[in-house]
Amino acid sequence: MTISPATNPRITVLLADFGQVADDGLYWSLQVQVDLEVIGRVRTDADAVDTARRLKPDVVVVHVGESVF
């Protein structure tokens, strides 16, 4: 089955606040999906907010286990 971008646009994703190893694993797991596109990777809460406002992703995945919100 072929997926056309015109009929099925990709879901944009921003990854925020992950350690390098976890971030790389999650990034590559998402990048191979035909309907997902990781459009940003950030390390801090402030960068997550700024980048989300600027890029307007469909989904923001945030690691909140050690984050201070």
Distance bins in CASP14 RR format, pairs under 12 A and 6 or more apart:
PFRMAT RR
TARGET T0000
AUTHOR 0000-0000-0000
RMODE 2
METHOD distances of the structure
MODEL  1
1 7 0 0 0 0 0 1 0 0 0 0 0
1 8 0 0 0 0 0 1 0 0 0 0 0
1 34 0 0 0 0 1 0 0 0 0 0 0
1 35 0 0 0 0 0 1 0 0 0 0 0
2 8 0 0 0 0 1 0 0 0 0 0 0
2 34 0 0 0 0 1 0 0 0 0 0 0
3 9 0 0 0 0 1 0 0 0 0 0 0
3 10 0 0 0 0 1 0 0 0 0 0 0
3 33 0 0 0 0 0 1 0 0 0 0 0
3 34 1 0 1 0 0 0 0 0 0 0 0
3 35 1 0 0 1 0 0 0 0 0 0 0
3 36 0 0 0 0 0 1 0 0 0 0 0
4 10 0 0 0 0 0 1 0 0 0 0 0
4 34 0 0 0 0 0 1 0 0 0 0 0
4 35 0 0 0 0 0 1 0 0 0 0 0
5 11 0 0 0 0 0 1 0 0 0 0 0
5 34 0 0 0 0 1 0 0 0 0 0 0
5 35 0 0 0 0 1 0 0 0 0 0 0
5 37 0 0 0 0 0 1 0 0 0 0 0
7 35 0 0 0 0 0 1 0 0 0 0 0
8 33 0 0 0 0 0 1 0 0 0 0 0
8 34 0 0 0 0 1 0 0 0 0 0 0
8 35 1 0 0 1 0 0 0 0 0 0 0
8 36 0 0 0 0 0 1 0 0 0 0 0
9 34 0 0 0 0 0 1 0 0 0 0 0
9 35 0 0 0 0 1 0 0 0 0 0 0
9 36 0 0 0 0 0 1 0 0 0 0 0
9 37 0 0 0 0 1 0 0 0 0 0 0
9 58 0 0 0 0 1 0 0 0 0 0 0
10 30 0 0 0 0 0 1 0 0 0 0 0
10 31 0 0 0 0 0 1 0 0 0 0 0
10 33 0 0 0 0 1 0 0 0 0 0 0
10 34 1 0 0 1 0 0 0 0 0 0 0
10 35 1 0 1 0 0 0 0 0 0 0 0
10 36 1 0 0 1 0 0 0 0 0 0 0
10 37 1 0 1 0 0 0 0 0 0 0 0
10 38 0 0 0 0 0 1 0 0 0 0 0
10 39 0 0 0 0 1 0 0 0 0 0 0
10 57 0 0 0 0 0 1 0 0 0 0 0
10 58 0 0 0 0 1 0 0 0 0 0 0
10 59 0 0 0 0 0 1 0 0 0 0 0
11 30 0 0 0 0 1 0 0 0 0 0 0
11 33 0 0 0 0 1 0 0 0 0 0 0
11 34 0 0 0 0 0 1 0 0 0 0 0
11 35 1 0 1 0 0 0 0 0 0 0 0
11 36 1 0 1 0 0 0 0 0 0 0 0
11 37 1 0 0 1 0 0 0 0 0 0 0
11 38 0 0 0 0 0 1 0 0 0 0 0
11 39 0 0 0 0 0 1 0 0 0 0 0
11 57 0 0 0 0 1 0 0 0 0 0 0
11 58 1 0 1 0 0 0 0 0 0 0 0
11 59 1 0 0 1 0 0 0 0 0 0 0
11 60 0 0 0 0 0 1 0 0 0 0 0
11 61 0 0 0 0 0 1 0 0 0 0 0
12 30 0 0 0 0 0 1 0 0 0 0 0
12 35 0 0 0 0 0 1 0 0 0 0 0
12 36 1 0 0 1 0 0 0 0 0 0 0
12 37 1 0 1 0 0 0 0 0 0 0 0
12 38 1 0 0 1 0 0 0 0 0 0 0
12 39 1 0 1 0 0 0 0 0 0 0 0
12 40 0 0 0 0 1 0 0 0 0 0 0
12 51 0 0 0 0 0 1 0 0 0 0 0
12 52 0 0 0 0 0 1 0 0 0 0 0
12 55 1 0 0 1 0 0 0 0 0 0 0
12 56 1 0 0 1 0 0 0 0 0 0 0
12 57 1 0 1 0 0 0 0 0 0 0 0
12 58 1 0 1 0 0 0 0 0 0 0 0
12 59 1 0 0 1 0 0 0 0 0 0 0
12 60 0 0 0 0 1 0 0 0 0 0 0
12 61 0 0 0 0 0 1 0 0 0 0 0
13 26 0 0 0 0 1 0 0 0 0 0 0
13 27 0 0 0 0 1 0 0 0 0 0 0
13 29 0 0 0 0 0 1 0 0 0 0 0
13 30 1 0 1 0 0 0 0 0 0 0 0
13 31 0 0 0 0 1 0 0 0 0 0 0
13 33 0 0 0 0 1 0 0 0 0 0 0
13 35 0 0 0 0 0 1 0 0 0 0 0
13 36 1 0 1 0 0 0 0 0 0 0 0
13 37 1 0 0 1 0 0 0 0 0 0 0
13 38 1 0 1 0 0 0 0 0 0 0 0
13 39 1 0 0 1 0 0 0 0 0 0 0
13 40 1 0 0 1 0 0 0 0 0 0 0
13 41 0 0 0 0 1 0 0 0 0 0 0
13 42 0 0 0 0 0 1 0 0 0 0 0
13 51 0 0 0 0 0 1 0 0 0 0 0
13 52 0 0 0 0 0 1 0 0 0 0 0
13 55 0 0 0 0 0 1 0 0 0 0 0
13 56 0 0 0 0 0 1 0 0 0 0 0
13 57 1 0 1 0 0 0 0 0 0 0 0
13 58 1 0 0 1 0 0 0 0 0 0 0
13 59 1 0 1 0 0 0 0 0 0 0 0
13 60 1 0 0 1 0 0 0 0 0 0 0
13 61 1 0 0 1 0 0 0 0 0 0 0
13 62 0 0 0 0 0 1 0 0 0 0 0
14 23 0 0 0 0 0 1 0 0 0 0 0
14 26 0 0 0 0 0 1 0 0 0 0 0
14 27 0 0 0 0 0 1 0 0 0 0 0
14 30 0 0 0 0 0 1 0 0 0 0 0
14 36 0 0 0 0 0 1 0 0 0 0 0
14 37 0 0 0 0 0 1 0 0 0 0 0
14 38 1 0 0 1 0 0 0 0 0 0 0
14 39 1 0 0 1 0 0 0 0 0 0 0
14 40 1 0 1 0 0 0 0 0 0 0 0
14 41 1 0 0 1 0 0 0 0 0 0 0
14 42 1 0 0 1 0 0 0 0 0 0 0
14 47 0 0 0 0 1 0 0 0 0 0 0
14 48 1 0 0 1 0 0 0 0 0 0 0
14 49 0 0 0 0 0 1 0 0 0 0 0
14 50 0 0 0 0 0 1 0 0 0 0 0
14 51 1 0 0 1 0 0 0 0 0 0 0
14 52 1 0 1 0 0 0 0 0 0 0 0
14 53 0 0 0 0 0 1 0 0 0 0 0
14 54 0 0 0 0 1 0 0 0 0 0 0
14 55 1 0 0 1 0 0 0 0 0 0 0
14 56 0 0 0 0 1 0 0 0 0 0 0
14 57 1 0 1 0 0 0 0 0 0 0 0
14 58 0 0 0 0 1 0 0 0 0 0 0
14 59 1 0 0 1 0 0 0 0 0 0 0
14 60 1 0 1 0 0 0 0 0 0 0 0
14 61 1 0 0 1 0 0 0 0 0 0 0
14 62 0 0 0 0 1 0 0 0 0 0 0
15 22 0 0 0 0 1 0 0 0 0 0 0
15 23 1 0 0 1 0 0 0 0 0 0 0
15 24 0 0 0 0 1 0 0 0 0 0 0
15 25 0 0 0 0 1 0 0 0 0 0 0
15 26 1 0 0 1 0 0 0 0 0 0 0
15 27 1 0 0 1 0 0 0 0 0 0 0
15 28 0 0 0 0 0 1 0 0 0 0 0
15 29 0 0 0 0 0 1 0 0 0 0 0
15 30 1 0 0 1 0 0 0 0 0 0 0
15 31 0 0 0 0 0 1 0 0 0 0 0
15 36 0 0 0 0 0 1 0 0 0 0 0
15 37 0 0 0 0 0 1 0 0 0 0 0
15 38 1 0 0 1 0 0 0 0 0 0 0
15 39 0 0 0 0 1 0 0 0 0 0 0
15 40 1 0 0 1 0 0 0 0 0 0 0
15 41 1 0 1 0 0 0 0 0 0 0 0
15 42 1 0 0 1 0 0 0 0 0 0 0
15 43 0 0 0 0 1 0 0 0 0 0 0
15 47 0 0 0 0 0 1 0 0 0 0 0
15 48 0 0 0 0 1 0 0 0 0 0 0
15 51 0 0 0 0 1 0 0 0 0 0 0
15 52 0 0 0 0 0 1 0 0 0 0 0
15 55 0 0 0 0 0 1 0 0 0 0 0
15 57 0 0 0 0 1 0 0 0 0 0 0
15 59 0 0 0 0 1 0 0 0 0 0 0
15 60 0 0 0 0 1 0 0 0 0 0 0
15 61 1 0 1 0 0 0 0 0 0 0 0
15 62 0 0 0 0 1 0 0 0 0 0 0
15 63 0 0 0 0 1 0 0 0 0 0 0
16 22 0 0 0 0 0 1 0 0 0 0 0
16 23 0 0 0 0 1 0 0 0 0 0 0
16 26 0 0 0 0 0 1 0 0 0 0 0
16 27 0 0 0 0 0 1 0 0 0 0 0
16 38 0 0 0 0 0 1 0 0 0 0 0
16 39 0 0 0 0 0 1 0 0 0 0 0
16 40 0 0 0 0 1 0 0 0 0 0 0
16 41 1 0 0 1 0 0 0 0 0 0 0
16 42 1 0 1 0 0 0 0 0 0 0 0
16 43 1 0 0 1 0 0 0 0 0 0 0
16 44 0 0 0 0 1 0 0 0 0 0 0
16 45 1 0 0 1 0 0 0 0 0 0 0
16 46 0 0 0 0 0 1 0 0 0 0 0
16 47 1 0 0 1 0 0 0 0 0 0 0
16 48 1 1 0 0 0 0 0 0 0 0 0
16 49 0 0 0 0 1 0 0 0 0 0 0
16 50 0 0 0 0 0 1 0 0 0 0 0
16 51 1 0 0 1 0 0 0 0 0 0 0
16 52 1 0 0 1 0 0 0 0 0 0 0
16 55 0 0 0 0 0 1 0 0 0 0 0
16 57 0 0 0 0 1 0 0 0 0 0 0
16 59 0 0 0 0 0 1 0 0 0 0 0
16 60 1 0 0 1 0 0 0 0 0 0 0
16 61 1 0 0 1 0 0 0 0 0 0 0
16 62 1 0 1 0 0 0 0 0 0 0 0
16 63 1 0 0 1 0 0 0 0 0 0 0
16 64 0 0 0 0 1 0 0 0 0 0 0
16 65 0 0 0 0 0 1 0 0 0 0 0
16 67 0 0 0 0 1 0 0 0 0 0 0
16 69 0 0 0 0 0 1 0 0 0 0 0
17 23 0 0 0 0 1 0 0 0 0 0 0
17 26 0 0 0 0 0 1 0 0 0 0 0
17 41 0 0 0 0 1 0 0 0 0 0 0
17 42 1 0 0 1 0 0 0 0 0 0 0
17 43 1 0 0 1 0 0 0 0 0 0 0
17 44 1 0 0 1 0 0 0 0 0 0 0
17 45 1 0 0 1 0 0 0 0 0 0 0
17 46 0 0 0 0 0 1 0 0 0 0 0
17 47 0 0 0 0 1 0 0 0 0 0 0
17 48 1 0 0 1 0 0 0 0 0 0 0
17 49 0 0 0 0 0 1 0 0 0 0 0
17 51 0 0 0 0 0 1 0 0 0 0 0
17 52 0 0 0 0 0 1 0 0 0 0 0
17 60 0 0 0 0 1 0 0 0 0 0 0
17 61 0 0 0 0 1 0 0 0 0 0 0
17 62 1 0 1 0 0 0 0 0 0 0 0
17 63 1 0 1 0 0 0 0 0 0 0 0
17 64 1 0 0 1 0 0 0 0 0 0 0
17 65 0 0 0 0 1 0 0 0 0 0 0
17 66 1 0 0 1 0 0 0 0 0 0 0
17 67 1 0 1 0 0 0 0 0 0 0 0
17 68 0 0 0 0 0 1 0 0 0 0 0
17 69 0 0 0 0 1 0 0 0 0 0 0
18 24 0 0 0 0 1 0 0 0 0 0 0
18 25 0 0 0 0 1 0 0 0 0 0 0
18 26 1 0 0 1 0 0 0 0 0 0 0
18 27 0 0 0 0 1 0 0 0 0 0 0
18 29 0 0 0 0 0 1 0 0 0 0 0
18 30 0 0 0 0 0 1 0 0 0 0 0
18 38 0 0 0 0 0 1 0 0 0 0 0
18 40 0 0 0 0 0 1 0 0 0 0 0
18 41 1 0 0 1 0 0 0 0 0 0 0
18 42 0 0 0 0 1 0 0 0 0 0 0
18 43 0 0 0 0 1 0 0 0 0 0 0
18 44 0 0 0 0 0 1 0 0 0 0 0
18 48 0 0 0 0 0 1 0 0 0 0 0
18 61 0 0 0 0 1 0 0 0 0 0 0
18 62 0 0 0 0 1 0 0 0 0 0 0
18 63 1 0 1 0 0 0 0 0 0 0 0
18 64 0 0 0 0 0 1 0 0 0 0 0
18 65 0 0 0 0 0 1 0 0 0 0 0
18 66 0 0 0 0 0 1 0 0 0 0 0
18 67 0 0 0 0 0 1 0 0 0 0 0
19 25 0 0 0 0 0 1 0 0 0 0 0
19 26 0 0 0 0 1 0 0 0 0 0 0
19 27 0 0 0 0 0 1 0 0 0 0 0
19 41 0 0 0 0 0 1 0 0 0 0 0
19 42 0 0 0 0 0 1 0 0 0 0 0
19 43 1 0 0 1 0 0 0 0 0 0 0
19 44 0 0 0 0 0 1 0 0 0 0 0
19 63 1 0 0 1 0 0 0 0 0 0 0
19 65 0 0 0 0 0 1 0 0 0 0 0
19 66 0 0 0 0 1 0 0 0 0 0 0
19 67 0 0 0 0 0 1 0 0 0 0 0
20 26 0 0 0 0 0 1 0 0 0 0 0
20 27 0 0 0 0 0 1 0 0 0 0 0
20 41 0 0 0 0 0 1 0 0 0 0 0
20 43 0 0 0 0 1 0 0 0 0 0 0
21 27 0 0 0 0 0 1 0 0 0 0 0
21 28 0 0 0 0 0 1 0 0 0 0 0
22 28 0 0 0 0 0 1 0 0 0 0 0
22 29 0 0 0 0 0 1 0 0 0 0 0
22 41 0 0 0 0 0 1 0 0 0 0 0
22 43 0 0 0 0 0 1 0 0 0 0 0
22 61 0 0 0 0 0 1 0 0 0 0 0
22 63 1 0 0 1 0 0 0 0 0 0 0
22 65 0 0 0 0 0 1 0 0 0 0 0
22 66 0 0 0 0 0 1 0 0 0 0 0
23 29 0 0 0 0 0 1 0 0 0 0 0
23 30 0 0 0 0 0 1 0 0 0 0 0
23 31 0 0 0 0 0 1 0 0 0 0 0
23 38 0 0 0 0 1 0 0 0 0 0 0
23 40 0 0 0 0 0 1 0 0 0 0 0
23 41 1 0 0 1 0 0 0 0 0 0 0
23 42 0 0 0 0 1 0 0 0 0 0 0
23 43 0 0 0 0 1 0 0 0 0 0 0
23 61 0 0 0 0 1 0 0 0 0 0 0
23 62 0 0 0 0 0 1 0 0 0 0 0
23 63 0 0 0 0 1 0 0 0 0 0 0
24 30 0 0 0 0 0 1 0 0 0 0 0
24 31 0 0 0 0 0 1 0 0 0 0 0
24 38 0 0 0 0 0 1 0 0 0 0 0
24 41 0 0 0 0 1 0 0 0 0 0 0
25 31 0 0 0 0 1 0 0 0 0 0 0
25 32 0 0 0 0 0 1 0 0 0 0 0
25 38 0 0 0 0 0 1 0 0 0 0 0
25 41 0 0 0 0 0 1 0 0 0 0 0
26 32 0 0 0 0 0 1 0 0 0 0 0
26 33 0 0 0 0 0 1 0 0 0 0 0
26 36 0 0 0 0 0 1 0 0 0 0 0
26 38 0 0 0 0 1 0 0 0 0 0 0
26 40 0 0 0 0 0 1 0 0 0 0 0
26 41 0 0 0 0 1 0 0 0 0 0 0
26 61 1 0 0 1 0 0 0 0 0 0 0
26 62 0 0 0 0 0 1 0 0 0 0 0
26 63 0 0 0 0 1 0 0 0 0 0 0
27 33 0 0 0 0 0 1 0 0 0 0 0
27 36 0 0 0 0 0 1 0 0 0 0 0
27 37 0 0 0 0 0 1 0 0 0 0 0
27 38 1 0 1 0 0 0 0 0 0 0 0
27 39 0 0 0 0 0 1 0 0 0 0 0
27 40 0 0 0 0 1 0 0 0 0 0 0
27 41 1 0 0 1 0 0 0 0 0 0 0
27 42 0 0 0 0 0 1 0 0 0 0 0
27 61 0 0 0 0 0 1 0 0 0 0 0
28 36 0 0 0 0 0 1 0 0 0 0 0
28 38 0 0 0 0 1 0 0 0 0 0 0
28 41 0 0 0 0 0 1 0 0 0 0 0
29 36 0 0 0 0 1 0 0 0 0 0 0
29 38 0 0 0 0 1 0 0 0 0 0 0
29 61 0 0 0 0 0 1 0 0 0 0 0
30 36 1 0 1 0 0 0 0 0 0 0 0
30 37 0 0 0 0 1 0 0 0 0 0 0
30 38 1 0 1 0 0 0 0 0 0 0 0
30 39 0 0 0 0 0 1 0 0 0 0 0
30 40 0 0 0 0 0 1 0 0 0 0 0
30 41 0 0 0 0 0 1 0 0 0 0 0
30 57 0 0 0 0 0 1 0 0 0 0 0
30 59 0 0 0 0 1 0 0 0 0 0 0
30 61 0 0 0 0 1 0 0 0 0 0 0
31 37 1 0 0 1 0 0 0 0 0 0 0
31 38 1 0 1 0 0 0 0 0 0 0 0
31 39 0 0 0 0 0 1 0 0 0 0 0
31 40 0 0 0 0 0 1 0 0 0 0 0
31 41 0 0 0 0 0 1 0 0 0 0 0
32 38 0 0 0 0 0 1 0 0 0 0 0
33 59 0 0 0 0 0 1 0 0 0 0 0
35 58 0 0 0 0 0 1 0 0 0 0 0
35 59 0 0 0 0 0 1 0 0 0 0 0
36 57 0 0 0 0 0 1 0 0 0 0 0
36 58 0 0 0 0 1 0 0 0 0 0 0
36 59 0 0 0 0 1 0 0 0 0 0 0
36 61 0 0 0 0 0 1 0 0 0 0 0
37 55 0 0 0 0 0 1 0 0 0 0 0
37 57 0 0 0 0 1 0 0 0 0 0 0
37 58 0 0 0 0 1 0 0 0 0 0 0
37 59 0 0 0 0 0 1 0 0 0 0 0
38 51 0 0 0 0 0 1 0 0 0 0 0
38 55 0 0 0 0 0 1 0 0 0 0 0
38 57 0 0 0 0 1 0 0 0 0 0 0
38 58 0 0 0 0 0 1 0 0 0 0 0
38 59 0 0 0 0 1 0 0 0 0 0 0
38 60 0 0 0 0 0 1 0 0 0 0 0
38 61 0 0 0 0 1 0 0 0 0 0 0
39 51 0 0 0 0 1 0 0 0 0 0 0
39 52 0 0 0 0 0 1 0 0 0 0 0
39 54 0 0 0 0 0 1 0 0 0 0 0
39 55 1 0 1 0 0 0 0 0 0 0 0
39 56 0 0 0 0 1 0 0 0 0 0 0
39 57 1 0 1 0 0 0 0 0 0 0 0
39 58 0 0 0 0 1 0 0 0 0 0 0
39 59 0 0 0 0 0 1 0 0 0 0 0
39 60 0 0 0 0 0 1 0 0 0 0 0
39 61 0 0 0 0 0 1 0 0 0 0 0
40 47 0 0 0 0 1 0 0 0 0 0 0
40 48 0 0 0 0 1 0 0 0 0 0 0
40 50 0 0 0 0 0 1 0 0 0 0 0
40 51 1 0 0 1 0 0 0 0 0 0 0
40 52 0 0 0 0 1 0 0 0 0 0 0
40 54 0 0 0 0 0 1 0 0 0 0 0
40 55 1 0 0 1 0 0 0 0 0 0 0
40 56 0 0 0 0 0 1 0 0 0 0 0
40 57 1 0 0 1 0 0 0 0 0 0 0
40 59 0 0 0 0 0 1 0 0 0 0 0
40 60 0 0 0 0 1 0 0 0 0 0 0
40 61 0 0 0 0 0 1 0 0 0 0 0
41 47 0 0 0 0 1 0 0 0 0 0 0
41 48 0 0 0 0 1 0 0 0 0 0 0
41 51 0 0 0 0 1 0 0 0 0 0 0
41 55 0 0 0 0 0 1 0 0 0 0 0
41 57 0 0 0 0 0 1 0 0 0 0 0
41 60 0 0 0 0 0 1 0 0 0 0 0
41 61 0 0 0 0 0 1 0 0 0 0 0
41 62 0 0 0 0 0 1 0 0 0 0 0
41 63 0 0 0 0 0 1 0 0 0 0 0
42 48 1 0 1 0 0 0 0 0 0 0 0
42 49 0 0 0 0 1 0 0 0 0 0 0
42 50 0 0 0 0 1 0 0 0 0 0 0
42 51 1 0 1 0 0 0 0 0 0 0 0
42 52 0 0 0 0 1 0 0 0 0 0 0
42 53 0 0 0 0 0 1 0 0 0 0 0
42 54 0 0 0 0 0 1 0 0 0 0 0
42 55 0 0 0 0 0 1 0 0 0 0 0
42 57 0 0 0 0 0 1 0 0 0 0 0
42 60 0 0 0 0 1 0 0 0 0 0 0
42 61 0 0 0 0 0 1 0 0 0 0 0
42 62 0 0 0 0 1 0 0 0 0 0 0
42 63 0 0 0 0 0 1 0 0 0 0 0
42 67 0 0 0 0 0 1 0 0 0 0 0
43 51 0 0 0 0 0 1 0 0 0 0 0
43 62 0 0 0 0 0 1 0 0 0 0 0
43 63 0 0 0 0 0 1 0 0 0 0 0
43 66 0 0 0 0 0 1 0 0 0 0 0
43 67 0 0 0 0 0 1 0 0 0 0 0
44 50 0 0 0 0 1 0 0 0 0 0 0
44 51 0 0 0 0 1 0 0 0 0 0 0
44 62 0 0 0 0 0 1 0 0 0 0 0
44 63 0 0 0 0 0 1 0 0 0 0 0
44 66 0 0 0 0 0 1 0 0 0 0 0
44 67 0 0 0 0 1 0 0 0 0 0 0
44 68 0 0 0 0 0 1 0 0 0 0 0
44 69 0 0 0 0 0 1 0 0 0 0 0
45 51 0 0 0 0 0 1 0 0 0 0 0
45 52 0 0 0 0 0 1 0 0 0 0 0
45 60 0 0 0 0 0 1 0 0 0 0 0
45 62 0 0 0 0 1 0 0 0 0 0 0
45 63 0 0 0 0 0 1 0 0 0 0 0
45 64 0 0 0 0 1 0 0 0 0 0 0
45 65 0 0 0 0 0 1 0 0 0 0 0
45 66 0 0 0 0 0 1 0 0 0 0 0
45 67 1 0 1 0 0 0 0 0 0 0 0
45 68 1 0 0 1 0 0 0 0 0 0 0
45 69 1 0 0 1 0 0 0 0 0 0 0
46 52 0 0 0 0 0 1 0 0 0 0 0
46 53 0 0 0 0 0 1 0 0 0 0 0
46 67 0 0 0 0 0 1 0 0 0 0 0
46 68 0 0 0 0 0 1 0 0 0 0 0
46 69 0 0 0 0 0 1 0 0 0 0 0
47 53 0 0 0 0 0 1 0 0 0 0 0
47 54 0 0 0 0 0 1 0 0 0 0 0
47 55 0 0 0 0 0 1 0 0 0 0 0
47 60 0 0 0 0 0 1 0 0 0 0 0
47 62 0 0 0 0 0 1 0 0 0 0 0
47 67 0 0 0 0 0 1 0 0 0 0 0
48 54 0 0 0 0 0 1 0 0 0 0 0
48 55 0 0 0 0 0 1 0 0 0 0 0
48 57 0 0 0 0 0 1 0 0 0 0 0
48 60 1 0 0 1 0 0 0 0 0 0 0
48 61 0 0 0 0 1 0 0 0 0 0 0
48 62 1 0 0 1 0 0 0 0 0 0 0
48 63 0 0 0 0 1 0 0 0 0 0 0
48 64 0 0 0 0 0 1 0 0 0 0 0
48 67 0 0 0 0 1 0 0 0 0 0 0
48 69 0 0 0 0 1 0 0 0 0 0 0
49 55 0 0 0 0 0 1 0 0 0 0 0
49 60 0 0 0 0 1 0 0 0 0 0 0
49 62 0 0 0 0 0 1 0 0 0 0 0
49 67 0 0 0 0 0 1 0 0 0 0 0
49 69 0 0 0 0 1 0 0 0 0 0 0
50 56 0 0 0 0 0 1 0 0 0 0 0
50 60 0 0 0 0 0 1 0 0 0 0 0
51 57 0 0 0 0 1 0 0 0 0 0 0
51 60 0 0 0 0 1 0 0 0 0 0 0
51 62 0 0 0 0 0 1 0 0 0 0 0
52 58 0 0 0 0 0 1 0 0 0 0 0
52 59 0 0 0 0 1 0 0 0 0 0 0
52 60 1 0 1 0 0 0 0 0 0 0 0
52 61 0 0 0 0 0 1 0 0 0 0 0
52 62 0 0 0 0 1 0 0 0 0 0 0
53 60 0 0 0 0 0 1 0 0 0 0 0
62 68 0 0 0 0 0 1 0 0 0 0 0
62 69 0 0 0 0 1 0 0 0 0 0 0
63 69 0 0 0 0 0 1 0 0 0 0 0
END
